[in-house]
Amino acid sequence: MTPTAITLFILAAVLVWGGLIVSTIHLMRHPDATSFPAGGDDDERPEHSVIVHDT
């Protein structure tokens, strides 16, 4: 392999693994919301029912 190919390989690996590490740290510091704002009425359908669209 040429030095250019090795450099690009290392750059790509650092980018992918660095992004994984940064996103993991971000999720640990900012977990998913436990409460949501008011709004959105329940449509009272069974969980796996067919959605009927007016077309």
mmJSON file of the N, C-alpha and C atoms, coordinates in Angstrom:
{"data_MODEL":{"atom_site":{
"group_PDB":["ATOM","ATOM","ATOM","ATOM","ATOM","ATOM","ATOM","ATOM","ATOM","ATOM","ATOM","ATOM","ATOM","ATOM","ATOM","ATOM","ATOM","ATOM","ATOM","ATOM","ATOM","ATOM","ATOM","ATOM","ATOM","ATOM","ATOM","ATOM","ATOM","ATOM","ATOM","ATOM","ATOM","ATOM","ATOM","ATOM","ATOM","ATOM","ATOM","ATOM","ATOM","ATOM","ATOM","ATOM","ATOM","ATOM","ATOM","ATOM","ATOM","ATOM","ATOM","ATOM","ATOM","ATOM","ATOM","ATOM","ATOM","ATOM","ATOM","ATOM","ATOM","ATOM","ATOM","ATOM","ATOM","ATOM","ATOM","ATOM","ATOM","ATOM","ATOM","ATOM","ATOM","ATOM","ATOM","ATOM","ATOM","ATOM","ATOM","ATOM","ATOM","ATOM","ATOM","ATOM","ATOM","ATOM","ATOM","ATOM","ATOM","ATOM","ATOM","ATOM","ATOM","ATOM","ATOM","ATOM","ATOM","ATOM","ATOM","ATOM","ATOM","ATOM","ATOM","ATOM","ATOM","ATOM","ATOM","ATOM","ATOM","ATOM","ATOM","ATOM","ATOM","ATOM","ATOM","ATOM","ATOM","ATOM","ATOM","ATOM","ATOM","ATOM","ATOM","ATOM","ATOM","ATOM","ATOM","ATOM","ATOM","ATOM","ATOM","ATOM","ATOM","ATOM","ATOM","ATOM","ATOM","ATOM","ATOM","ATOM","ATOM","ATOM","ATOM","ATOM","ATOM","ATOM","ATOM","ATOM","ATOM","ATOM","ATOM","ATOM","ATOM","ATOM","ATOM","ATOM","ATOM","ATOM","ATOM","ATOM","ATOM","ATOM","ATOM","ATOM","ATOM"],
"id":[1,2,3,4,5,6,7,8,9,10,11,12,13,14,15,16,17,18,19,20,21,22,23,24,25,26,27,28,29,30,31,32,33,34,35,36,37,38,39,40,41,42,43,44,45,46,47,48,49,50,51,52,53,54,55,56,57,58,59,60,61,62,63,64,65,66,67,68,69,70,71,72,73,74,75,76,77,78,79,80,81,82,83,84,85,86,87,88,89,90,91,92,93,94,95,96,97,98,99,100,101,102,103,104,105,106,107,108,109,110,111,112,113,114,115,116,117,118,119,120,121,122,123,124,125,126,127,128,129,130,131,132,133,134,135,136,137,138,139,140,141,142,143,144,145,146,147,148,149,150,151,152,153,154,155,156,157,158,159,160,161,162,163,164,165],
"type_symbol":["N","C","C","N","C","C","N","C","C","N","C","C","N","C","C","N","C","C","N","C","C","N","C","C","N","C","C","N","C","C","N","C","C","N","C","C","N","C","C","N","C","C","N","C","C","N","C","C","N","C","C","N","C","C","N","C","C","N","C","C","N","C","C","N","C","C","N","C","C","N","C","C","N","C","C","N","C","C","N","C","C","N","C","C","N","C","C","N","C","C","N","C","C","N","C","C","N","C","C","N","C","C","N","C","C","N","C","C","N","C","C","N","C","C","N","C","C","N","C","C","N","C","C","N","C","C","N","C","C","N","C","C","N","C","C","N","C","C","N","C","C","N","C","C","N","C","C","N","C","C","N","C","C","N","C","C","N","C","C","N","C","C","N","C","C"],
"label_atom_id":["N","CA","C","N","CA","C","N","CA","C","N","CA","C","N","CA","C","N","CA","C","N","CA","C","N","CA","C","N","CA","C","N","CA","C","N","CA","C","N","CA","C","N","CA","C","N","CA","C","N","CA","C","N","CA","C","N","CA","C","N","CA","C","N","CA","C","N","CA","C","N","CA","C","N","CA","C","N","CA","C","N","CA","C","N","CA","C","N","CA","C","N","CA","C","N","CA","C","N","CA","C","N","CA","C","N","CA","C","N","CA","C","N","CA","C","N","CA","C","N","CA","C","N","CA","C","N","CA","C","N","CA","C","N","CA","C","N","CA","C","N","CA","C","N","CA","C","N","CA","C","N","CA","C","N","CA","C","N","CA","C","N","CA","C","N","CA","C","N","CA","C","N","CA","C","N","CA","C","N","CA","C","N","CA","C","N","CA","C","N","CA","C"],
"label_alt_id":[null,null,null,null,null,null,null,null,null,null,null,null,null,null,null,null,null,null,null,null,null,null,null,null,null,null,null,null,null,null,null,null,null,null,null,null,null,null,null,null,null,null,null,null,null,null,null,null,null,null,null,null,null,null,null,null,null,null,null,null,null,null,null,null,null,null,null,null,null,null,null,null,null,null,null,null,null,null,null,null,null,null,null,null,null,null,null,null,null,null,null,null,null,null,null,null,null,null,null,null,null,null,null,null,null,null,null,null,null,null,null,null,null,null,null,null,null,null,null,null,null,null,null,null,null,null,null,null,null,null,null,null,null,null,null,null,null,null,null,null,null,null,null,null,null,null,null,null,null,null,null,null,null,null,null,null,null,null,null,null,null,null,null,null,null],
"label_comp_id":["MET","MET","MET","THR","THR","THR","PRO","PRO","PRO","THR","THR","THR","ALA","ALA","ALA","ILE","ILE","ILE","THR","THR","THR","LEU","LEU","LEU","PHE","PHE","PHE","ILE","ILE","ILE","LEU","LEU","LEU","ALA","ALA","ALA","ALA","ALA","ALA","VAL","VAL","VAL","LEU","LEU","LEU","VAL","VAL","VAL","TRP","TRP","TRP","GLY","GLY","GLY","GLY","GLY","GLY","LEU","LEU","LEU","ILE","ILE","ILE","VAL","VAL","VAL","SER","SER","SER","THR","THR","THR","ILE","ILE","ILE","HIS","HIS","HIS","LEU","LEU","LEU","MET","MET","MET","ARG","ARG","ARG","HIS","HIS","HIS","PRO","PRO","PRO","ASP","ASP","ASP","ALA","ALA","ALA","THR","THR","THR","SER","SER","SER","PHE","PHE","PHE","PRO","PRO","PRO","ALA","ALA","ALA","GLY","GLY","GLY","GLY","GLY","GLY","ASP","ASP","ASP","ASP","ASP","ASP","ASP","ASP","ASP","GLU","GLU","GLU","ARG","ARG","ARG","PRO","PRO","PRO","GLU","GLU","GLU","HIS","HIS","HIS","SER","SER","SER","VAL","VAL","VAL","ILE","ILE","ILE","VAL","VAL","VAL","HIS","HIS","HIS","ASP","ASP","ASP","THR","THR","THR"],
"label_asym_id":["A","A","A","A","A","A","A","A","A","A","A","A","A","A","A","A","A","A","A","A","A","A","A","A","A","A","A","A","A","A","A","A","A","A","A","A","A","A","A","A","A","A","A","A","A","A","A","A","A","A","A","A","A","A","A","A","A","A","A","A","A","A","A","A","A","A","A","A","A","A","A","A","A","A","A","A","A","A","A","A","A","A","A","A","A","A","A","A","A","A","A","A","A","A","A","A","A","A","A","A","A","A","A","A","A","A","A","A","A","A","A","A","A","A","A","A","A","A","A","A","A","A","A","A","A","A","A","A","A","A","A","A","A","A","A","A","A","A","A","A","A","A","A","A","A","A","A","A","A","A","A","A","A","A","A","A","A","A","A","A","A","A","A","A","A"],
"label_entity_id":["1","1","1","1","1","1","1","1","1","1","1","1","1","1","1","1","1","1","1","1","1","1","1","1","1","1","1","1","1","1","1","1","1","1","1","1","1","1","1","1","1","1","1","1","1","1","1","1","1","1","1","1","1","1","1","1","1","1","1","1","1","1","1","1","1","1","1","1","1","1","1","1","1","1","1","1","1","1","1","1","1","1","1","1","1","1","1","1","1","1","1","1","1","1","1","1","1","1","1","1","1","1","1","1","1","1","1","1","1","1","1","1","1","1","1","1","1","1","1","1","1","1","1","1","1","1","1","1","1","1","1","1","1","1","1","1","1","1","1","1","1","1","1","1","1","1","1","1","1","1","1","1","1","1","1","1","1","1","1","1","1","1","1","1","1"],
"label_seq_id":[1,1,1,2,2,2,3,3,3,4,4,4,5,5,5,6,6,6,7,7,7,8,8,8,9,9,9,10,10,10,11,11,11,12,12,12,13,13,13,14,14,14,15,15,15,16,16,16,17,17,17,18,18,18,19,19,19,20,20,20,21,21,21,22,22,22,23,23,23,24,24,24,25,25,25,26,26,26,27,27,27,28,28,28,29,29,29,30,30,30,31,31,31,32,32,32,33,33,33,34,34,34,35,35,35,36,36,36,37,37,37,38,38,38,39,39,39,40,40,40,41,41,41,42,42,42,43,43,43,44,44,44,45,45,45,46,46,46,47,47,47,48,48,48,49,49,49,50,50,50,51,51,51,52,52,52,53,53,53,54,54,54,55,55,55],
"pdbx_PDB_ins_code":[null,null,null,null,null,null,null,null,null,null,null,null,null,null,null,null,null,null,null,null,null,null,null,null,null,null,null,null,null,null,null,null,null,null,null,null,null,null,null,null,null,null,null,null,null,null,null,null,null,null,null,null,null,null,null,null,null,null,null,null,null,null,null,null,null,null,null,null,null,null,null,null,null,null,null,null,null,null,null,null,null,null,null,null,null,null,null,null,null,null,null,null,null,null,null,null,null,null,null,null,null,null,null,null,null,null,null,null,null,null,null,null,null,null,null,null,null,null,null,null,null,null,null,null,null,null,null,null,null,null,null,null,null,null,null,null,null,null,null,null,null,null,null,null,null,null,null,null,null,null,null,null,null,null,null,null,null,null,null,null,null,null,null,null,null],
"Cartn_x":[0.839,0.0,0.882,0.408,1.156,0.928,1.812,1.617,0.316,-0.098,-1.351,-2.54,-2.529,-3.622,-3.659,-2.517,-2.451,-2.954,-2.561,-3.017,-4.526,-5.089,-6.54,-7.267,-6.684,-7.282,-7.318,-6.211,-6.15,-7.123,-7.204,-8.129,-9.578,-9.924,-11.286,-11.595,-10.646,-10.861,-11.045,-10.218,-10.34,-11.68,-12.112,-13.392,-14.557,-14.561,-15.66,-15.645,-14.52,-14.459,-14.588,-14.045,-14.191,-15.636,-16.356,-17.773,-18.569,-18.213,-18.89,-18.647,-17.427,-17.09,-17.776,-17.738,-18.368,-19.873,-20.516,-21.962,-22.321,-21.495,-21.74,-21.628,-20.614,-20.451,-21.626,-22.043,-23.179,-24.453,-24.7,-25.897,-25.817,-24.624,-24.494,-24.758,-24.338,-24.542,-25.95,-26.565,-27.898,-28.798,-29.291,-30.138,-31.46,-32.193,-33.488,-34.421,-35.335,-36.288,-37.202,-37.45,-38.34,-39.753,-39.89,-41.221,-41.351,-42.549,-42.814,-43.833,-43.84,-44.816,-46.23,-47.182,-48.586,-48.944,-49.921,-50.37,-50.437,-51.023,-51.101,-52.105,-53.319,-54.344,-54.165,-54.481,-54.429,-55.594,-55.322,-56.392,-57.154,-56.794,-57.511,-57.631,-56.631,-56.597,-55.837,-56.157,-55.302,-53.881,-52.91,-51.51,-51.111,-51.585,-51.163,-52.304,-53.169,-54.298,-53.873,-54.687,-54.436,-54.821,-53.972,-54.256,-55.104,-56.255,-57.15,-56.925,-56.594,-56.357,-57.532,-57.941,-58.948,-58.246,-58.571,-57.919,-58.925],
"Cartn_y":[-1.184,0.0,1.245,2.24,3.487,4.307,5.227,6.08,6.888,7.275,8.015,7.147,5.896,4.98,4.719,4.547,4.304,5.533,6.718,7.948,8.097,7.853,7.955,6.886,5.7,4.634,5.042,5.581,6.011,7.162,8.103,9.222,8.742,7.803,7.27,6.516,5.727,4.975,5.921,6.973,7.947,8.666,8.985,9.675,8.799,7.535,6.634,6.349,5.932,5.587,6.824,7.944,9.182,9.621,9.484,9.819,8.926,7.65,6.723,7.114,7.449,7.821,9.135,10.115,11.403,11.251,10.461,10.274,9.505,8.569,7.832,8.765,9.611,10.565,11.543,12.001,12.927,12.28,11.026,10.342,10.086,9.867,9.675,10.98,12.099,13.396,13.934,13.614,14.108,12.927,12.191,11.023,11.447,10.471,10.735,11.426,12.203,12.935,11.958,12.246,11.389,11.948,13.236,13.831,14.604,14.674,15.317,16.422,17.434,18.519,18.026,18.78,18.408,18.512,17.716,17.749,16.351,16.227,14.925,14.022,14.008,13.169,11.73,10.803,9.385,9.062,8.349,8.048,6.773,6.134,4.983,3.815,3.627,2.441,1.338,0.092,-0.99,-0.792,-1.317,-1.051,-1.458,-2.598,-3.089,-3.059,-2.079,-2.018,-1.344,-1.511,-0.904,0.557,1.422,2.858,3.143,3.76,4.088,5.543,5.781,7.139,7.554,8.806,9.353,9.822,9.194,9.599,10.11],
"Cartn_z":[0.0,0.0,0.0,-0.667,-0.732,0.53,0.824,2.01,1.952,0.757,0.622,1.026,0.593,0.929,2.432,3.035,4.483,5.242,4.791,5.439,5.349,4.182,4.027,4.841,4.928,5.741,7.213,7.708,9.112,9.349,8.425,8.549,8.595,7.727,7.714,9.007,9.488,10.732,11.912,11.983,13.072,12.98,11.781,11.602,12.064,11.672,12.047,13.545,14.086,15.504,16.384,15.929,16.688,16.757,15.635,15.631,16.561,16.596,17.508,18.961,19.276,20.653,21.045,20.147,20.441,20.608,19.759,19.876,21.147,21.552,22.798,24.001,24.016,25.113,25.143,23.965,23.905,24.457,24.091,24.602,26.097,26.625,28.066,28.819,28.246,28.897,28.69,27.56,27.218,26.855,27.835,27.52,26.897,26.397,25.784,26.772,26.228,27.065,27.805,29.084,29.864,29.903,29.595,29.547,28.243,27.74,26.473,26.66,25.794,25.928,25.647,26.145,25.941,24.466,24.064,22.673,22.106,20.944,20.298,20.97,20.472,21.059,20.605,21.497,21.16,20.235,19.165,18.212,18.561,19.665,20.218,19.243,18.391,17.521,18.226,17.897,18.388,17.848,18.563,18.252,16.83,16.352,15.03,14.02,14.118,13.188,11.88,10.871,9.567,9.634,9.1,9.071,7.835,8.03,6.924,6.55,5.293,4.793,3.915,4.055,3.155,1.891,0.761,-0.505,-1.491],
"occupancy":[1.0,1.0,1.0,1.0,1.0,1.0,1.0,1.0,1.0,1.0,1.0,1.0,1.0,1.0,1.0,1.0,1.0,1.0,1.0,1.0,1.0,1.0,1.0,1.0,1.0,1.0,1.0,1.0,1.0,1.0,1.0,1.0,1.0,1.0,1.0,1.0,1.0,1.0,1.0,1.0,1.0,1.0,1.0,1.0,1.0,1.0,1.0,1.0,1.0,1.0,1.0,1.0,1.0,1.0,1.0,1.0,1.0,1.0,1.0,1.0,1.0,1.0,1.0,1.0,1.0,1.0,1.0,1.0,1.0,1.0,1.0,1.0,1.0,1.0,1.0,1.0,1.0,1.0,1.0,1.0,1.0,1.0,1.0,1.0,1.0,1.0,1.0,1.0,1.0,1.0,1.0,1.0,1.0,1.0,1.0,1.0,1.0,1.0,1.0,1.0,1.0,1.0,1.0,1.0,1.0,1.0,1.0,1.0,1.0,1.0,1.0,1.0,1.0,1.0,1.0,1.0,1.0,1.0,1.0,1.0,1.0,1.0,1.0,1.0,1.0,1.0,1.0,1.0,1.0,1.0,1.0,1.0,1.0,1.0,1.0,1.0,1.0,1.0,1.0,1.0,1.0,1.0,1.0,1.0,1.0,1.0,1.0,1.0,1.0,1.0,1.0,1.0,1.0,1.0,1.0,1.0,1.0,1.0,1.0,1.0,1.0,1.0,1.0,1.0,1.0],
"B_iso_or_equiv":[0.0,0.0,0.0,0.0,0.0,0.0,0.0,0.0,0.0,0.0,0.0,0.0,0.0,0.0,0.0,0.0,0.0,0.0,0.0,0.0,0.0,0.0,0.0,0.0,0.0,0.0,0.0,0.0,0.0,0.0,0.0,0.0,0.0,0.0,0.0,0.0,0.0,0.0,0.0,0.0,0.0,0.0,0.0,0.0,0.0,0.0,0.0,0.0,0.0,0.0,0.0,0.0,0.0,0.0,0.0,0.0,0.0,0.0,0.0,0.0,0.0,0.0,0.0,0.0,0.0,0.0,0.0,0.0,0.0,0.0,0.0,0.0,0.0,0.0,0.0,0.0,0.0,0.0,0.0,0.0,0.0,0.0,0.0,0.0,0.0,0.0,0.0,0.0,0.0,0.0,0.0,0.0,0.0,0.0,0.0,0.0,0.0,0.0,0.0,0.0,0.0,0.0,0.0,0.0,0.0,0.0,0.0,0.0,0.0,0.0,0.0,0.0,0.0,0.0,0.0,0.0,0.0,0.0,0.0,0.0,0.0,0.0,0.0,0.0,0.0,0.0,0.0,0.0,0.0,0.0,0.0,0.0,0.0,0.0,0.0,0.0,0.0,0.0,0.0,0.0,0.0,0.0,0.0,0.0,0.0,0.0,0.0,0.0,0.0,0.0,0.0,0.0,0.0,0.0,0.0,0.0,0.0,0.0,0.0,0.0,0.0,0.0,0.0,0.0,0.0],
"pdbx_formal_charge":[null,null,null,null,null,null,null,null,null,null,null,null,null,null,null,null,null,null,null,null,null,null,null,null,null,null,null,null,null,null,null,null,null,null,null,null,null,null,null,null,null,null,null,null,null,null,null,null,null,null,null,null,null,null,null,null,null,null,null,null,null,null,null,null,null,null,null,null,null,null,null,null,null,null,null,null,null,null,null,null,null,null,null,null,null,null,null,null,null,null,null,null,null,null,null,null,null,null,null,null,null,null,null,null,null,null,null,null,null,null,null,null,null,null,null,null,null,null,null,null,null,null,null,null,null,null,null,null,null,null,null,null,null,null,null,null,null,null,null,null,null,null,null,null,null,null,null,null,null,null,null,null,null,null,null,null,null,null,null,null,null,null,null,null,null],
"auth_seq_id":[1,1,1,2,2,2,3,3,3,4,4,4,5,5,5,6,6,6,7,7,7,8,8,8,9,9,9,10,10,10,11,11,11,12,12,12,13,13,13,14,14,14,15,15,15,16,16,16,17,17,17,18,18,18,19,19,19,20,20,20,21,21,21,22,22,22,23,23,23,24,24,24,25,25,25,26,26,26,27,27,27,28,28,28,29,29,29,30,30,30,31,31,31,32,32,32,33,33,33,34,34,34,35,35,35,36,36,36,37,37,37,38,38,38,39,39,39,40,40,40,41,41,41,42,42,42,43,43,43,44,44,44,45,45,45,46,46,46,47,47,47,48,48,48,49,49,49,50,50,50,51,51,51,52,52,52,53,53,53,54,54,54,55,55,55],
"auth_comp_id":["MET","MET","MET","THR","THR","THR","PRO","PRO","PRO","THR","THR","THR","ALA","ALA","ALA","ILE","ILE","ILE","THR","THR","THR","LEU","LEU","LEU","PHE","PHE","PHE","ILE","ILE","ILE","LEU","LEU","LEU","ALA","ALA","ALA","ALA","ALA","ALA","VAL","VAL","VAL","LEU","LEU","LEU","VAL","VAL","VAL","TRP","TRP","TRP","GLY","GLY","GLY","GLY","GLY","GLY","LEU","LEU","LEU","ILE","ILE","ILE","VAL","VAL","VAL","SER","SER","SER","THR","THR","THR","ILE","ILE","ILE","HIS","HIS","HIS","LEU","LEU","LEU","MET","MET","MET","ARG","ARG","ARG","HIS","HIS","HIS","PRO","PRO","PRO","ASP","ASP","ASP","ALA","ALA","ALA","THR","THR","THR","SER","SER","SER","PHE","PHE","PHE","PRO","PRO","PRO","ALA","ALA","ALA","GLY","GLY","GLY","GLY","GLY","GLY","ASP","ASP","ASP","ASP","ASP","ASP","ASP","ASP","ASP","GLU","GLU","GLU","ARG","ARG","ARG","PRO","PRO","PRO","GLU","GLU","GLU","HIS","HIS","HIS","SER","SER","SER","VAL","VAL","VAL","ILE","ILE","ILE","VAL","VAL","VAL","HIS","HIS","HIS","ASP","ASP","ASP","THR","THR","THR"],
"auth_asym_id":["A","A","A","A","A","A","A","A","A","A","A","A","A","A","A","A","A","A","A","A","A","A","A","A","A","A","A","A","A","A","A","A","A","A","A","A","A","A","A","A","A","A","A","A","A","A","A","A","A","A","A","A","A","A","A","A","A","A","A","A","A","A","A","A","A","A","A","A","A","A","A","A","A","A","A","A","A","A","A","A","A","A","A","A","A","A","A","A","A","A","A","A","A","A","A","A","A","A","A","A","A","A","A","A","A","A","A","A","A","A","A","A","A","A","A","A","A","A","A","A","A","A","A","A","A","A","A","A","A","A","A","A","A","A","A","A","A","A","A","A","A","A","A","A","A","A","A","A","A","A","A","A","A","A","A","A","A","A","A","A","A","A","A","A","A"],
"auth_atom_id":["N","CA","C","N","CA","C","N","CA","C","N","CA","C","N","CA","C","N","CA","C","N","CA","C","N","CA","C","N","CA","C","N","CA","C","N","CA","C","N","CA","C","N","CA","C","N","CA","C","N","CA","C","N","CA","C","N","CA","C","N","CA","C","N","CA","C","N","CA","C","N","CA","C","N","CA","C","N","CA","C","N","CA","C","N","CA","C","N","CA","C","N","CA","C","N","CA","C","N","CA","C","N","CA","C","N","CA","C","N","CA","C","N","CA","C","N","CA","C","N","CA","C","N","CA","C","N","CA","C","N","CA","C","N","CA","C","N","CA","C","N","CA","C","N","CA","C","N","CA","C","N","CA","C","N","CA","C","N","CA","C","N","CA","C","N","CA","C","N","CA","C","N","CA","C","N","CA","C","N","CA","C","N","CA","C","N","CA","C","N","CA","C"],
"pdbx_PDB_model_num":[1,1,1,1,1,1,1,1,1,1,1,1,1,1,1,1,1,1,1,1,1,1,1,1,1,1,1,1,1,1,1,1,1,1,1,1,1,1,1,1,1,1,1,1,1,1,1,1,1,1,1,1,1,1,1,1,1,1,1,1,1,1,1,1,1,1,1,1,1,1,1,1,1,1,1,1,1,1,1,1,1,1,1,1,1,1,1,1,1,1,1,1,1,1,1,1,1,1,1,1,1,1,1,1,1,1,1,1,1,1,1,1,1,1,1,1,1,1,1,1,1,1,1,1,1,1,1,1,1,1,1,1,1,1,1,1,1,1,1,1,1,1,1,1,1,1,1,1,1,1,1,1,1,1,1,1,1,1,1,1,1,1,1,1,1]
}}}
